[in-house]
Amino acid sequence: MVTGLAEILLAIALLLVVVSAIQPLANRLELSETVLLAIVGVTIGGVADLALRSSSIDYFNGAAETLLDFPINSEAFLLIFLPILVFQGALAIDVRRLAHEAATVLLLAVVAVVVSTATIGLALMPFASMPLVVCLLLGSIVATTDPSAVVGIFRDIGAASRLTRLVEGEALLNDAAAIAIFSILLSAITAHRPIMLGDAVLDFFTSFAGALLVGGICGRLTLMMMAALGGAPAAEITLTVALPYIVYILCDDFLGFSGVVATAAAGLVVSVYGPSTVRPQTWRFLNELWQQLVFWAGSLVFVLASMLVPRLLMGMTRWDCVLVLIAIGAGLLARGAVVFGLLPLLSMTRISPPVPTPFKVTMVWGGLRGAITLALALAVTENENVSTPVAHFIGIIATGFVLFTLLVNGTTLRYLVLFFKLDQLTPMDQAMRHQVLAGGLGHVATRTGDVATELGFSDSTARSVVERIDRRAGEEAEANTFDTALGDRQRVVLALITIANQERAILLDLFRIQGLSRRVMETLLRSAEAMVDGARLEGRFGYVRALRRRLRPSVRFRIAQEIHHRFHIDQPLMHCMMERFEMLMVAHQVSLALMRFMHERLEPTLGGRIAEIVSEVLGRQRKLLDDALETLRLHYYGYAEALEGRMLNQIALRLEGEEYDSLLSDSLISDELHRELYRDVETRRRRLDTRLRFNLKSGIEDRVREFTVLGELPPAVIHDLSMQMSIHFSSPGERLYRRGQTVKTVYFVIAGLAEMHIAEHDVRFGAGDVIGGEEALDERPASAAMRSIQFGHFLTMRASTLRRLVQDYPEVRARIERLAHEREQRVEDAEGSKVPVVPAHGGQPGMIAAEEGVTLAAGDIPRGGPTTWADH
């Protein structure tokens, strides 16, 4: 006889064998895996119970006792399985797309749970002969929905992705809401004390908020540790396995917060930032591992929980069946009231997108209950402080509720989705299907013919296969309604979404290059996903807005720039500058690849007119990138060249490694030679990992000499000034001054354009100009708002420093006033000629017609000749 631990492990192994057969059987029967697992679990539990009660089959008593007295209780169910299920659910969710449905998901996850708890409890109280708090406890137990069965059905039949996303998002948080309410009610019952509503609500929201904070912090710390591991896949993935258990136990047992919410928050953080933190191949393996873990955990928890059903239903009466039906009716009524009553209010107030009626019906009927409900019911029956009648009531009604939703709702949900035609493609996807097949099958026919010739297939065989593919291509071409089914705007939106997704794919491919900054890749990936969402929701406008947001300096960059300006601490801005350089260069390279992708792949599919519109958008994108990058190159050309060389060397090393892998796969080199060649590649790659040295104040003194107003000062004074001046990089639309603001900073323009609107005139300041000089000297507020209209590169000086300089060198004031006079003269000339007012290079008289987006080169600023001033 097998006994002890070996007996338990053997039982688990045999259950896994059963589980492995469930998946193909469910596919063949067109039944949800979860429903079939529940049936199998109930059957195993029933047969084991029958074996123990029967004296004719004593041989199986040992196995039956092991299954029925399995050493796992409700606490083990929640502690072992729940963190895995919740974390993987969060990891698999498209967080950025779910963000647009945040209000809908929170309504279903929190409000629906509260309403369901109250409705079921109040409906049962008159009939159950139980106190209200016990009926509410039952309501909280059956308020948890299980997404696995529903999502499995939706994916099998290809239901709308938005429907799947709503169900997954709801299930991610409603377990936490239900468990929080369950804990409050159970503690009130066991302690025999009344519930204080105010304290309960405060505890509920404190538990949620604290768990979100702890989960988010732990998720970010885990990502930082993964980044510090230096590309060790096994170690990185191990951290993600430890994370859900750490946050769950930390919050649940030590901090008093919701462990489920903390685990979900940690999973969402890893889902958002993980792809830009770990290498793409590691991220793929991580997701595959978690899918396998959740398959094991989800299957075992369903089978083990279902095996307890016969024991929980023991002693069930006809009146209990009536109570189960009352609870089910109240649950459907409550869910329907929330979905049909409150969701329209969200769409009317534009808090969330509208939800179609077929979606609402499916969401109401698809509120299946599962293993978590059984585990909570088991927790009540196992609690020694709960009376036997209460435990009997909770166990039977909750179990009956679960069985009804699985065996009735779960088996009919597929037909409901098919009835509402939620499995069909959207009109855009249907039109794209014919368009893609019509063009793609032609290429397939050509390639098939080439392969047949190369491999020596007979002409008759090759001809018959190719002709069959050509016929399919012709049929798709005849059925193609792409040009009539989709308008220009829809096709432009489709093209921009495709472009943004392609950009994300290119970035992930580039991320395989070791040495690229993780923070830079994270920024670029986030903005690429923001472009997808922007194009989907607002078309071309949303795409361009997301692009401009990418090029705008980050909050971190602004803070570093302010620290540099106020305290002359260079280190934070230096690191931000290095990252911005790299980000702009990578984005520039990607933009070139996107132009090729658009002409080679999109133009044949979407047509020349749409390609022209998208080309214009991509052209603007490239122009903005060129302007932003050129602004940095002007001052740090040497660093830009070194960075470009380093990146190209990294790409070359990656290609070299892939070439050796290809030679090995073709058996052209031995394993020993491959290892030797790869060691050489890794040695040279490690040399490139050393960060480039960046001198933030490089060339400032030379730039100061180039300004007309400062160039004739003594060398010692210029040196002192350059040590006190700071660097400022502006983005289009950035406000330098507000109207009436005290001028504390004076800007010396190296490159870019700034604009001031005064007296119905737009006055522009270009390279060589001084912004705010007169106001600083006269100690008067800005007469108008000043904003940058290009990516600009300025040197900044405190107003107090300029005033001290003018006291010693009055000529500086005279030069600033002369620049202002020349600017006024240009305004007067422009009034007569209707030419845009733009300063000449170096501040000299003249006009240059410049469109927004043209960067004036600092190299065009004339140098002022040195004079013989006394030392300062």
C-alpha positions, 0 to 999 in steps of 0.5 A, spaced: 500 500 500 502 507 498 501 511 504 503 518 506 506 523 502 507 518 496 499 517 496 498 524 496 503 525 490 500 519 486 493 522 487 495 529 484 499 525 479 493 521 477 488 527 477 493 531 472 492 525 467 485 526 468 486 533 467 490 532 460 484 528 457 479 533 459 482 538 454 481 534 447 475 531 450 472 538 451 474 540 444 470 534 441 464 535 445 464 543 444 463 544 451 467 548 456 473 545 459 471 548 466 464 545 466 467 538 464 472 539 469 466 540 474 463 534 472 469 530 472 470 532 479 463 531 482 463 524 479 470 522 482 467 525 489 461 521 488 464 515 486 469 515 492 463 517 497 459 511 494 465 506 494 466 508 502 459 506 503 459 500 499 462 493 503 462 490 496 468 494 494 473 494 500 479 494 495 478 501 493 477 504 500 484 507 501 484 510 494 477 513 496 479 515 503 485 519 500 480 523 495 475 525 500 480 526 505 485 530 501 489 534 505 487 541 503 482 545 506 479 552 504 485 556 506 490 552 502 485 553 496 486 560 497 493 560 499 496 556 493 491 557 487 488 564 488 495 568 487 497 564 481 490 565 478 489 572 479 497 574 477 496 570 470 489 573 469 492 580 470 499 578 466 494 576 460 490 582 460 491 588 455 492 593 460 492 599 456 486 597 452 482 595 458 484 602 461 478 605 456 473 600 459 476 602 467 469 605 469 465 599 466 470 594 469 470 597 476 462 598 476 461 590 474 467 588 479 465 592 485 458 595 484 455 589 481 458 585 487 455 589 492 448 589 489 448 582 488 450 581 495 445 585 498 439 583 493 441 575 494 441 576 502 434 580 502 431 575 497 433 569 501 432 572 508 424 571 508 424 564 506 431 561 509 429 562 517 436 565 517 439 572 520 440 577 515 447 577 516 448 570 514 444 571 508 448 577 506 454 572 507 451 567 502 450 573 497 458 575 498 460 568 497 456 567 490 457 574 488 464 572 485 464 570 478 469 565 474 472 567 468 475 561 465 469 558 463 466 564 459 473 566 456 474 559 454 467 559 450 468 566 447 475 564 445 473 557 442 468 561 438 471 567 436 467 572 440 468 579 440 475 581 443 472 587 447 467 582 450 472 577 452 476 583 455 470 586 459 469 579 462 476 578 464 477 585 467 471 584 471 473 577 474 480 580 476 477 585 481 470 582 483 474 576 487 477 581 491 471 585 492 467 579 494 472 576 499 473 583 502 465 583 504 466 576 506 471 577 511 467 583 514 461 579 514 464 572 517 468 576 522 461 579 525 458 572 525 463 569 529 464 574 534 457 575 535 457 583 534 453 587 529 456 590 523 457 598 523 456 600 516 461 606 516 467 602 519 465 596 514 465 601 508 472 605 510 475 598 511 473 596 504 476 602 501 482 602 505 483 595 504 483 596 496 487 602 496 492 600 500 493 593 496 493 597 490 499 601 493 503 595 495 502 591 489 504 597 485 510 598 489 512 590 489 511 590 482 516 595 480 521 593 485 521 586 481 522 589 475 527 593 477 531 587 480 529 583 473 533 589 470 539 588 474 540 581 473 543 583 466 539 578 462 538 572 466 532 569 463 531 563 469 532 568 474 528 573 471 522 568 471 523 566 478 522 573 480 515 573 477 513 566 480 515 569 487 512 575 486 504 573 487 505 569 493 509 575 496 504 580 495 498 576 497 501 574 504 504 580 505 497 584 504 493 578 507 497 576 513 501 582 515 498 589 513 491 587 513 489 589 506 486 585 500 491 580 498 487 579 491 487 586 489 495 587 491 496 580 487 492 583 481 496 590 481 503 587 481 500 583 475 498 589 471 504 593 473 508 587 470 504 586 464 505 594 462 512 594 463 515 587 462 515 587 455 520 593 455 524 590 461 525 583 459 528 581 452 522 579 448 524 571 448 524 571 455 517 575 455 514 570 451 517 564 455 515 567 461 508 568 458 508 560 456 510 558 463 505 562 466 499 559 462 502 552 463 502 554 471 495 557 471 492 551 467 495 546 472 492 550 478 485 552 475 484 545 473 486 542 479 482 547 483 476 545 479 477 538 480 479 538 487 473 543 489 468 539 485 470 533 489 467 536 495 460 537 492 457 531 494 459 532 501 457 539 501 450 537 498 449 532 504 442 532 507 440 537 502 432 537 502 427 540 497 426 546 500 433 547 499 432 546 492 427 552 492 432 556 496 437 555 491 432 557 485 431 564 489 438 565 490 439 564 482 433 568 480 436 574 485 443 574 482 440 574 475 436 580 477 441 584 481 446 583 475 441 585 470 439 591 474 447 593 474 448 591 467 442 594 464 441 600 469 448 603 470 452 601 464 447 606 460 449 612 465 456 611 464 456 611 456 451 617 457 456 621 461 461 619 456 465 616 462 466 609 458 464 607 451 457 604 450 456 597 451 451 594 445 445 590 448 447 583 445 454 584 450 449 586 456 445 580 455 451 575 454 454 578 460 448 577 465 447 570 463 455 569 463 456 570 470 458 563 472 461 561 479 466 556 480 472 554 485 473 560 489 465 560 491 466 553 493 472 555 497 469 560 500 463 556 502 468 550 505 471 556 509 464 557 512 463 549 513 470 548 516 470 554 521 469 551 528 465 558 530 460 557 525 454 553 528 452 547 524 445 550 521 449 556 518 454 551 515 449 547 512 445 552 509 451 556 506 454 549 504 448 547 500 446 553 497 452 556 495 454 549 492 447 548 488 448 555 486 455 553 483 452 547 479 446 551 476 451 556 473 456 551 470 451 546 468 445 551 465 449 557 464 455 554 462 452 549 457 448 554 454 452 560 453 455 558 447 449 558 443 447 565 446 453 568 443 452 564 436 445 567 437 447 574 437 452 573 432 458 575 437 462 570 433 462 574 427 468 579 424 467 586 424 465 589 418 472 592 417 475 585 419 470 582 414 472 587 408 480 586 410 479 579 410 477 579 402 482 584 401 488 580 404 486 573 401 485 576 394 492 579 394 496 574 399 493 568 395 497 570 389 503 571 392 502 564 395 501 561 388 507 564 385 511 561 391 508 554 391 510 554 384 517 556 385 518 551 391 515 545 386 520 547 381 525 547 386 523 540 389 522 537 383 514 536 383 511 533 377 508 539 372 501 536 373 501 536 380 504 543 381 499 546 376 493 543 379 495 545 386 497 552 383 490 553 379 486 551 385 490 557 389 489 561 383 481 560 383 481 561 390 484 568 389 479 569 384 473 568 388 476 572 394 477 578 388 470 577 386 467 578 393 472 583 395 468 589 397 474 593 401 473 599 396 466 600 398 465 597 405 470 602 408 470 609 407 477 613 407 477 615 414 476 608 416 482 605 412 486 611 414 485 609 421 486 601 419 493 603 416 495 607 422 493 602 427 497 597 423 503 602 422 503 603 430 503 595 431 508 594 426 512 600 430 511 596 436 514 589 433 520 593 430 521 596 437 521 589 440 526 586 435 531 592 436 530 590 444 534 584 442 540 588 441 543 588 448 546 594 450 540 599 449 537 602 455 531 599 458 528 605 460 528 608 453 525 602 450 519 602 455 518 609 453 518 607 446 513 601 447 508 605 451 508 611 446 507 606 440 501 602 444 498 609 445 498 611 438 494 604 437 489 607 442 489 614 439 488 611 432 483 607 434 479 612 438 480 618 434 483 617 428 489 621 425 488 626 430 489 621 436 495 618 432 499 624 431 497 627 438 500 620 441 506 622 437 507 629 439 507 626 447 512 622 445 517 627 443 515 632 449 520 632 454 518 627 460 517 630 467 523 627 469 527 630 464 523 637 466 525 636 473 532 634 472 533 641 467 530 645 473 535 642 478 540 643 473 538 651 472 537 652 480 542 648 483 547 647 477 547 639 479 548 636 472 548 629 473 540 628 473 540 632 466 546 628 463 543 621 464 536 624 461 540 627 455 543 621 454 536 617 454 533 622 450 539 622 445 538 614 444 530 615 444 530 620 438 535 616 434 532 609 435 525 612 433 528 615 427 531 609 425 524 606 426 521 611 422 525 610 416 523 602 417 515 604 417 516 608 411 519 602 407 513 598 410 508 602 408 510 603 401 512 595 400 506 592 404 500 597 406 500 601 399 498 594 395 493 593 400 490 599 402 491 603 395 495 609 393 490 614 396 490 612 403 498 611 402 499 618 400 495 620 407 499 615 411 505 618 408 504 625 410 503 623 417 509 619 417 513 624 413 511 629 419 513 624 424 520 624 421 520 631 420 519 632 428 524 627 429 529 630 425 528 637 428 528 634 435 534 630 434 538 636 430 537 640 436 541 636 440 546 634 435 548 642 434 551 642 441 553 635 442 555 632 435 561 628 437 557 624 442 551 623 437 557 620 432 559 616 438 552 613 440 550 612 432 557 608 432 556 604 438 548 602 436 551 600 429 556 596 432 551 592 437 547 591 431 553 588 427 554 583 433 547 581 433 547 579 426 554 576 427 551 571 432 545 570 428 550 568 422 553 563 427 547 560 429 545 559 422 551 556 420 550 551 426 543 549 424 545 547 417 551 543 420 556 547 417 560 548 423 561 544 430 558 545 436 565 547 439 567 552 433 560 555 435 561 556 442 568 559 440 565 564 435 560 566 440 565 567 446 568 572 441 562 575 440 560 576 447 567 579 449 566 584 444 559 585 446 561 586 453 566 592 451 560 595 448 556 595 454 560 600 457 556 607 457 559 613 453 561 619 457 557 625 456 559 632 458 553 636 459 557 643 459 561 641 453 562 647 448 558 652 452 563 657 453 564 657 445 557 658 444 557 664 449 562 667 445 557 666 439 552 671 441 553 678 439 551 681 446 556 677 450 561 675 445 566 682 446 566 681 453 573 679 456 575 671 456 575 671 463 568 674 464 565 669 458 568 663 462 565 665 469 558 666 465 559 659 462 559 656 468 553 660 471 549 659 465 544 653 464 542 649 458 534 648 456 531 644 451 524 646 449 519 642 445 513 645 441 508 649 445 512 649 451 510 656 455 517 660 457 513 666 460 506 667 462 503 674 461 505 679 467 510 673 470 516 676 473 522 674 469 527 671 473 530 667 467 533 670 461 534 665 454 539 666 449 537 662 443 542 657 440 537 654 435 529 654 434 524 659 434 520 662 440 514 666 439 510 672 442 503 675 441 503 682 442 499 688 439 496 683 434 503 681 432 506 675 432 514 676 434 519 671 433 525 670 436 530 665 433 538 664 433 542 669 436 536 672 440 535 674 447 528 672 450 526 676 456 533 681 457 529 688 457 524 685 462 530 682 466 534 689 466 528 693 467 525 689 473 518 689 469 513 683 468 513 680 461 508 684 457 506 678 453 506 670 453 512 667 450 512 660 447 517 655 443 514 653 437 520 648 435 524 644 438 529 649 441 536 649 444 537 655 449 542 657 454 539 660 460 541 666 465 538 668 471 536 675 471 540 677 477 546 675 474 544 679 467 543 685 472 550 684 475 553 683 468 550 690 466 552 694 472 560 692 470 559 692 462 553 697 460 555 695 453 551 689 454 544 693 455 546 697 449 546 691 445 540 688 448 536 694 446 539 694 439 536 687 438 530 689 441 530 695 436 531 691 430 526 686 432 521 692 432 523 695 425 522 688 422 515 688 425 513 695 422 516 692 415 512 686 416 506 690 417 507 693 410 509 687 406 505 682 410 511 677 411 512 673 417 516 676 422 522 672 423 529 674 426 535 674 422 541 669 424 545 672 430 540 678 431 542 682 425 537 686 421 533 682 415 527 677 414 527 670 413 521 666 411 520 660 416 515 655 417 514 652 424 518 646 424 524 649 421 530 649 425 535 655 425 542 652 425 547 655 431 553 655 426 550 660 422 551 665 428 556 670 426 562 670 431 563 677 435 570 679 435 574 680 441 575 686 444 580 689 450 576 689 456 579 689 463 579 683 466 572 682 470 
